[in-house]
Amino acid sequence: MCIRDSTWTDQYFEGHKGGVTSITWGPSTYPVMIQNASNEVLSVPPMRLATGGCDRLVKLWTFLEESKSFNQELIGGHDDWVRDVAFGNNVGLTYEVIASCSEDQTVSIFK
């Protein structure tokens, strides 16, 4: 992982019981990113990723600068293994969308 000061480090943590089957990095912008009159971005979004696993769960991970660690949030689940997760394009939206698909033959959309 490249921290904002351009140094590389690695970090290991348990993502899912039984294994992680999918991972995707979050968008590099917030939905409807706020700018001031000089077009300067007022805030930089945190690094985020979404994961899916053998435990049938979909999780959102947000990097916390203060502790240099990821905060985990359970956002949903399926009845069988999660096979893929993806962030939707958030340009012009006021919210984020994450999609997941599973061996249970369903697709879930989280907003």
C-alpha positions in Angstrom: 0.0 0.0 0.0 1.3 3.5 -0.8 0.6 5.9 1.9 0.1 9.6 0.9 3.8 10.4 1.7 4.8 8.1 -1.1 6.3 5.4 1.1 5.3 1.7 0.6 4.3 -0.5 3.3 2.2 -3.7 3.6 -0.6 -4.5 6.0 -2.2 -7.9 6.7 -5.6 -8.4 8.3 -8.3 -11.1 8.2 -10.8 -10.2 5.6 -13.2 -13.2 5.5 -13.5 -16.5 7.2 -12.7 -19.2 4.6 -11.0 -16.8 2.2 -11.4 -13.7 0.1 -12.8 -14.3 -3.3 -13.0 -10.8 -4.7 -11.6 -7.3 -4.1 -11.9 -3.9 -5.8 -10.4 -0.5 -5.0 -12.9 2.3 -4.4 -13.2 5.4 -6.6 -10.6 8.1 -6.1 -13.3 10.8 -5.7 -16.2 11.3 -3.4 -19.6 11.4 -5.0 -20.2 15.0 -6.1 -16.8 16.1 -4.8 -17.0 19.6 -3.4 -14.7 22.3 -4.8 -14.3 26.0 -3.8 -14.4 29.0 -6.2 -10.8 28.4 -7.3 -11.6 24.7 -8.2 -9.5 23.4 -5.4 -10.7 20.2 -3.9 -11.7 20.8 -0.2 -11.1 17.2 0.9 -9.3 14.2 -0.3 -11.3 10.9 0.0 -9.9 8.1 2.1 -8.6 5.0 0.4 -11.3 2.4 0.3 -11.9 -1.1 -1.0 -14.7 -3.6 -1.1 -14.3 -7.4 -0.6 -16.4 -10.5 -0.9 -15.7 -13.9 0.5 -16.4 -17.5 1.1 -18.3 -16.5 4.2 -21.0 -15.0 1.9 -20.3 -11.4 3.1 -19.6 -8.2 1.4 -17.5 -5.7 3.3 -16.3 -2.1 2.8 -12.9 -1.1 4.1 -11.9 2.5 4.7 -8.3 3.5 5.4 -7.9 5.6 8.6 -5.0 8.0 8.3 -4.6 8.5 12.0 -4.1 4.8 12.9 -2.8 3.8 9.4 -5.3 0.9 9.5 -8.5 -0.2 7.7 -11.9 0.1 9.3 -14.3 -2.7 8.3 -18.0 -2.3 7.6 -20.3 -5.1 6.7 -22.6 -3.9 3.9 -24.4 -7.1 2.9 -24.4 -10.7 2.1 -25.5 -13.6 0.0 -26.7 -17.2 0.4 -23.5 -18.6 -1.1 -19.9 -17.5 -1.9 -19.5 -14.0 -3.2 -17.7 -14.2 -6.6 -17.2 -10.5 -7.5 -17.6 -7.0 -6.1 -17.4 -3.7 -8.0 -17.9 0.0 -7.3 -20.3 1.8 -9.6 -19.3 5.0 -11.4 -20.2 7.8 -9.0 -19.7 10.8 -11.3 -22.6 13.2 -10.8 -24.2 11.1 -8.0 -24.6 12.1 -4.4 -24.1 8.5 -3.2 -21.9 5.4 -3.9 -23.1 2.1 -5.3 -21.4 -1.3 -4.9 -22.5 -4.4 -6.7 -21.8 -8.0 -5.8 -22.6 -11.3 -7.4 -22.7 -14.8 -5.9 -22.8 -18.5 -6.5 -26.4 -18.3 -5.3 -27.1 -16.8 -8.8 -28.0 -13.4 -7.5 -26.7 -9.9 -7.9 -27.0 -7.4 -5.1 -26.7 -3.6 -5.4 -25.8 -1.7 -2.2 -26.3 2.1 -2.0 
